[in-house]
Amino acid sequence: MKEILVIDIGGTKTNISFVTSVNLEVKILTSEIFPTNSNPDLQVQKISSLYSEKSKTISNMSLSLPGLWDKNGILRESFNLKNWIGYPFIENLSNVIGIKDYTWETDVICGALGEYYMQNSESLLYLNIGTGVGAAFIKDGKPFRSNSNDMPRHASALRMQKLLVPEQGELTSAVDLICGSSILKDTSYNSVEKLYNDYKAGNIEAFEIISKSQLQLAGWLINLFYLFAPDIIVLNGGLTYDWEVLCEEAIDIANEELKDQVKILPGKLREMAPVYGAYLNRNNLFNLRYNLFKH
């Protein structure tokens, strides 16, 4: 297949990749990762400069995007990219680099498609725990989402950051301790790396924070399993890469209820999962491969 430009934008990092496929296998030709700029104009300029250095012959582009985007490709909600809200990023990028043939999807759904591509299962529940937190459920190659015409076209149906639970007579976030943007809230820590290192060293404050995070994650593993009954659950994102800190104990707690009814696994593609998923979303390659395995 033809080479396409894949752009995965995260709350803190952006990945620009040139991707193709051979015999239904995704091939990453080149990748360049750099910090996501809080100014969307500067982000467009940076992508344009990297694109022009690599190739001027590519005519197709696929984007993996964080937050909530409307049907016109404009960001409407974001915790980290507040200056991007209302900015016509996709249109401006398309005009600047001269690629008019493009598609986009949420980064969580792209990540889920990428991991699903790597797994031999009928259904997969994907949790991304990084700068933000999100989930996606894929069954028979299709992401679960709302079909309402009133919903933004690329609204993920499993918006974990919107989930609430009652606490002391008020509704509060149900996942406030399982993403990088909030796990350090009201603590003495200014980085997840320092928190994780102190947890491994037996620091009491770090242990208390991580223990609450583990319990919270275990609760959502249990709840989401009973809602969707996936064949497997995949955990991905920066907070999962040090697996034994957050995930291992959370899975043990969840399995006290689940009794090993479902395999809970680390992502195989890690930070490249949304790149794979964006490429698959663009080329419909996943459905071809899925049907090949199915039959």
N, C-alpha and C positions, 0 to 999 in steps of 0.2 A: 504494500500500500504506500501511498504518497506520504512523505514526511510532513508533519504538522507542528505548529508552534503550540505548546501547552504552557499555560501560566497558572501557577498555584499561588494564590495570595493568602497569607495567614495574618493573624493579628500582629506578629512580630517579624516574620520572615517571608520572603517571596522566592519562589523557585521558577526559573525560566528554563524549559527543556525543549529540545527538538526530538520528536518521537516518531517512530515508524513501527511496522510490524512485519514479521516474516513467518509464514505458515501459521497464522493466528497467534503468534507469540509477540508480545509487546517488546520493543527494543528502544531503550533510552540511548540516544546518540550522544547528546551533550546536555549537561545541566549546570546552571549557575545560580547560586543562592546568595541573597543579599538582604539587608534589613528592609522591612516594609516602611515606606516613608509616610508619616502622618499627613503630609501634604499631597493630595492626589495628583496635582499638576506635576510635582517633582517625580512622583512615581511613574507617570506616563513618560516623562522625559528619560528616566533611567531605563525603562523597558525598551523604549525606542532606540536608545543608544546601543544596548546589548543586541537587539534584534538586527540592527543595520550592520553590526560587526560580523554577525554569523551568516545571515542569508537575506537576500532580497527577492528570492524566487518562490517562497512559500505563500500559498494562497488560502490556507485554512488555519483557524485558530480555535482552541478550546480553553475555557477558563474554569478554574475551581476557586470559588469566592466565599469569604466568611460573612456571617451576619445574614440579615434578611433583605433580599433584593426584590423590587417589584417587577412586573412583566416587561417594563421598558429597560430593565438593566440598570436601575438606579438604587443605590443602597439606602434603605429606610431605617434600619436598626443595627447598631454595632456598639459593643462595649469599648473596643480599643481604637476604632477608626472613626471617631466622632466627626472629624473634619471632612470625611468622605460623604457624609449623609447629605443627600440631595444633589450630589455632584454626578454629572453624566459620564462616569468613568469609562464604561465599555464603549460608548459612542466616540468619546474623545480619543481613546486608545486606538480604536479601529481607524479613525480618520488620520491620526498621526503616522501610524505604521503602514497604512494602506491595505489592510486586510479586511475585506467586507463580508467574507464568509466565515461566520463564527457561531459558537454556541457556548452556553455557560450553565453551571449547576452549583449547588452549595458544596463547600469543601467537605462537609461530613458525608453527604451522599457520594461524592467522588471517592472519598477514602473508603467508604463501604463497598463500592463497586470494585475498587482496586483489590481489596482484601478478598472479596467474594470470588474474584477471578482466580485467586491463588488457592482457594479451598475447594475440596470435593464435597460439597454439601448442597442440599436443596434450599436451605434457608439459613440466614446469618443475621445476627444482631450485632451491630457495630457501635462501640462506644469510643469516642475520641476525647481524651482527657489531656488537654494541653493548656495553652493560654486561656481558652474557653472550654466549654464542655458541650458535647452534642451526641446524638445517637441517630442511627438509621437502621431500618429493618429491610433486608433484601430477600425476596422469595421468588424463585423461578426467574431470576435475572431482573426483577423489577423492584424499585424502591417503593415502600409503603408511604403514602402521602395523602393529603386531602385532595379531593376532586372538585371542591367548591370553586365556582367561578369568582367568588368574592375574595378568595385567598390570593395573595401574591403568587405569581407563577412559580417562583423558586423558593417557596416557603417550605422548610423541612417540617414534616409532621411531628417529629420527636424533638421538640425544642427544650432540652433538659433544663436550661437556665430559667425557664418560665414555670417550672414545677414548684408547687408550694405545699407546705404542711402547717398544721396549727401548732403554735408554740406560745404558751402563756397567754392564751386568749387572742392571739393575733396570727395572721398568716405570714409565714416567713419562707425564705428560699429553702427548697429541699435538697439542693446540691451546692450550697455555698462553700463547702470545704473540699470540693473535688475538682478544682481547676486553678491554674496558675494565677488568674486575676483576682482570686478571692481567698485562696488558702492561707495567705499571709496577713489577711485583714485582722486588725486589732491584736497583732503579735509584735514581738521585738525583731522579727526576721524581715529582711529586705530581699531575700532571694530563696527560691525553692532549693537550690543547690546547698546552701548553708543549712536550711531546715533538714534536708535529707541526711547530710553529713552528721549533724548533731543527733538525729534519730539513731543512726548507726552507732554513734558513740555512747548512747544511753542517756542523753540529756533529757531531763524530766519534762521541760516545757515542750520540746520537740516531740517527745513520746506522746504527750497528751493531745497535741494537735493532730499528729498522724493517726493516732488511735481513733479519734472522732471521724477523721476522713475515711479510714478503713471501714468503720461501721456504716457511714453514710453510703459508701460505694456498695457495700454488701447488701444494704437494703434495696438499692436500685437494681442490682443484679437479680435479686429475688423477684421484685415487682415486675420488672420487664420480662423476665422469663415466663412468669405466669400470664402475662398479657399476650405475648407473642409466640411462646413455645418454639423458639428457634432450635435448629439442629446444633449450632455452635454459637458461642459468643466470643467476639474478638475485641480485645482492649488495645487501643493504640493512642498515640500522642505522647508528648514529652514527659508527662508525669508518670507514664507507665514504663519508660525505658529502664529505670532502676526498679525492676519488677518486684524484688523482694521487699521494697519499702512500702508501697501503697497496695499493690495488687495481691501479693501472695496471701497475706493475712485476711484481706477482704474476701477473697475466694474461699478460704477456709471457713470463715464465718458464714458466708452464703451457703456453703455446702452442708452446714448443719441442718439447714432447711431443705435444700434442694437434693441432698443425698446423691450427688454426682449424676443427676439426670441429664446434665448438659456439660459439654466440654467448654471450658473458659480458657482462651488461649491468647498469647501476645500476638500482635500484628506481625506478619512476615515482611511487609514492605516498609514498615515504619514511616518515615517522613515522605517516602516516595509514593505512598498509597494514593493520595489525591491526584498525583500526576498520572499514574496508571488509569485511575478512574475517569479522569477528564478525557484522556485519549479514547478509552472505551466508549464513553458517552458520546463522543464526537463521531466515531466510526461505526458504532453499533457492532463492534467486533465481539463484545461480550456475548451477545445473543447467538452469534455464529458459533462461538466456541462452546457455549452452554448446550446448544442443541446437538453439537457434535458429540459431547460427552454423554448427554442424556440418551442418545440412540445408539 
